[in-house]
Amino acid sequence: MMGLPTETYDDIKGIADLAQKIVDTFYALPEKPKGKSVSVNISVSNFVPKPFTPFQFHPQITRDEIMEKQQYLKECIHSKKISYSYHENKTSFLEGVFARGDRRLGQVLLKAHEKGCKFEAWDEYFELQKWLDAFKECGINPEFYANRERTYEEINPWDHLDYGVKKEFLIKENEQAKKAITTPHCRKKCSNCGANVFGKGVCFEKR
């Protein structure tokens, strides 16, 4: 995956480095079958911020940034033993819009349907321009949903839903992620996320 918050170009290069390490390890094996080659496939998706997660506050990188990073990763691959595929930036952008959208996007969905948008998971049917036209005709800026950072104080469209985990916990986890601090597994230590408010499931530490 690429486009994660706090990501660096060294992180992206690390994907290619890992693939190369796998190739090198294969050819270094003394018991390697004679005459056998190796093929390593890299498949990279684009990060889409999702509700109910610590990264729900972060912007999705722009389509131009996605293409730039995809090209950079391609340039970091130097072996014909490594193949590389990636998720199209157009569909990732639309996913980013609807992932954190509100009820206003309902009219966009209807308008896009009227324009003939269907089977959008199939590349041969997907036409981003029709969606962009639908957004424009509805007076809605899609970048407002996908490509902007949200403050902790902002009221999100999903904040009224009670899914157990507290928003304060997501904020704490986001700050931890910025500092590269990991959170212990629930089986090792309770992090007080709030999920056990339902009185069900597994809780490994009484509070």
SULMOWO-V596944 format. One record per residue. N is the residue number from 1. SS is DSSP state (H for helix, E for strand, C for the rest). PHI is phi in whole degrees, -180 to 180 (NA if undefined). PSI is psi in whole degrees, 0 to 359 (NA if undefined). Layout:
N_SS_PHI_PSI ; N_SS_PHI_PSI
This chain:
1_C_NA_144 ; 2_E_-131_160 ; 3_C_95_8 ; 4_C_-68_150 ; 5_C_-57_144 ; 6_C_70_6 ; 7_C_-65_143 ; 8_C_-118_168 ; 9_H_-69_336 ; 10_H_-66_324 ; 11_H_-63_317 ; 12_H_-66_316 ; 13_H_-61_329 ; 14_H_-60_331 ; 15_H_-64_313 ; 16_H_-67_321 ; 17_H_-63_320 ; 18_H_-65_317 ; 19_H_-62_318 ; 20_H_-66_323 ; 21_H_-63_322 ; 22_H_-65_316 ; 23_H_-61_312 ; 24_H_-63_321 ; 25_H_-64_319 ; 26_H_-60_313 ; 27_H_-75_345 ; 28_H_-88_351 ; 29_C_-70_125 ; 30_C_-66_332 ; 31_C_-94_15 ; 32_C_-59_131 ; 33_C_-59_134 ; 34_C_-66_137 ; 35_C_78_1 ; 36_C_-94_136 ; 37_C_-103_178 ; 38_C_-133_147 ; 39_C_-133_123 ; 40_E_-112_126 ; 41_E_-106_127 ; 42_E_-104_121 ; 43_E_-122_116 ; 44_E_-118_125 ; 45_C_-99_168 ; 46_E_-104_135 ; 47_C_-64_132 ; 48_C_-123_115 ; 49_C_-60_135 ; 50_C_-121_147 ; 51_C_-61_158 ; 52_C_68_21 ; 53_C_-129_159 ; 54_H_-61_338 ; 55_H_-95_12 ; 56_H_-66_344 ; 57_H_-88_345 ; 58_C_-87_151 ; 59_C_-78_152 ; 60_C_-80_141 ; 61_C_-65_155 ; 62_C_-72_167 ; 63_H_-62_322 ; 64_H_-64_319 ; 65_H_-66_322 ; 66_H_-60_311 ; 67_H_-63_323 ; 68_H_-64_317 ; 69_H_-73_324 ; 70_H_-63_319 ; 71_H_-67_321 ; 72_H_-61_316 ; 73_H_-63_320 ; 74_H_-59_319 ; 75_H_-71_341 ; 76_H_-83_350 ; 77_C_-93_123 ; 78_C_-121_7 ; 79_C_-118_138 ; 80_C_-74_351 ; 81_C_-79_351 ; 82_E_-113_124 ; 83_E_-107_155 ; 84_E_-139_126 ; 85_E_-132_155 ; 86_E_-147_164 ; 87_C_-83_135 ; 88_C_-62_137 ; 89_H_-67_334 ; 90_H_-66_312 ; 91_H_-70_325 ; 92_H_-63_321 ; 93_H_-62_314 ; 94_H_-66_322 ; 95_H_-61_320 ; 96_H_-64_326 ; 97_H_-68_308 ; 98_H_-79_341 ; 99_H_-62_322 ; 100_C_-122_29 ; 101_C_-81_174 ; 102_C_-122_189 ; 103_C_-64_341 ; 104_C_-64_337 ; 105_H_-75_349 ; 106_H_-60_319 ; 107_H_-68_331 ; 108_H_-69_318 ; 109_H_-59_315 ; 110_H_-65_316 ; 111_H_-63_318 ; 112_H_-65_321 ; 113_H_-62_318 ; 114_H_-65_335 ; 115_C_-85_359 ; 116_C_98_12 ; 117_C_-74_121 ; 118_C_-163_163 ; 119_C_51_44 ; 120_C_-67_343 ; 121_C_-75_348 ; 122_C_-98_122 ; 123_C_-57_325 ; 124_C_-71_346 ; 125_C_-105_338 ; 126_C_-75_126 ; 127_C_-131_102 ; 128_H_-60_325 ; 129_H_-59_324 ; 130_H_-63_321 ; 131_H_-69_318 ; 132_H_-63_323 ; 133_H_-65_320 ; 134_H_-64_317 ; 135_H_-60_314 ; 136_H_-64_316 ; 137_H_-67_335 ; 138_C_-92_0 ; 139_C_69_33 ; 140_C_-121_133 ; 141_C_-94_112 ; 142_C_-64_330 ; 143_H_-63_336 ; 144_H_-59_326 ; 145_H_-90_324 ; 146_H_-95_318 ; 147_C_-113_30 ; 148_C_-131_150 ; 149_C_-81_144 ; 150_C_-111_136 ; 151_C_-75_160 ; 152_C_-66_335 ; 153_C_-82_343 ; 154_C_-64_139 ; 155_C_-87_115 ; 156_C_-87_157 ; 157_C_-60_339 ; 158_C_-104_2 ; 159_C_-65_339 ; 160_C_-79_350 ; 161_C_-83_134 ; 162_C_-98_101 ; 163_C_-112_14 ; 164_C_94_304 ; 165_C_-70_131 ; 166_C_-81_147 ; 167_H_-62_326 ; 168_H_-61_325 ; 169_H_-68_319 ; 170_H_-64_321 ; 171_H_-64_315 ; 172_H_-61_316 ; 173_H_-65_324 ; 174_H_-64_317 ; 175_H_-66_324 ; 176_H_-64_318 ; 177_H_-63_322 ; 178_H_-62_333 ; 179_C_-99_6 ; 180_C_60_36 ; 181_C_-102_125 ; 182_C_-88_157 ; 183_C_-103_133 ; 184_C_-61_150 ; 185_C_-63_147 ; 186_C_-56_328 ; 187_C_-70_343 ; 188_C_-98_321 ; 189_C_-161_134 ; 190_C_-73_130 ; 191_C_-102_10 ; 192_C_59_50 ; 193_C_-76_336 ; 194_C_102_355 ; 195_H_-63_332 ; 196_H_-79_11 ; 197_H_-64_337 ; 198_H_-79_348 ; 199_C_75_16 ; 200_C_-130_173 ; 201_C_82_192 ; 202_C_-104_129 ; 203_C_-131_121 ; 204_C_-97_7 ; 205_C_-150_122 ; 206_C_-76_140 ; 207_C_-124_NA
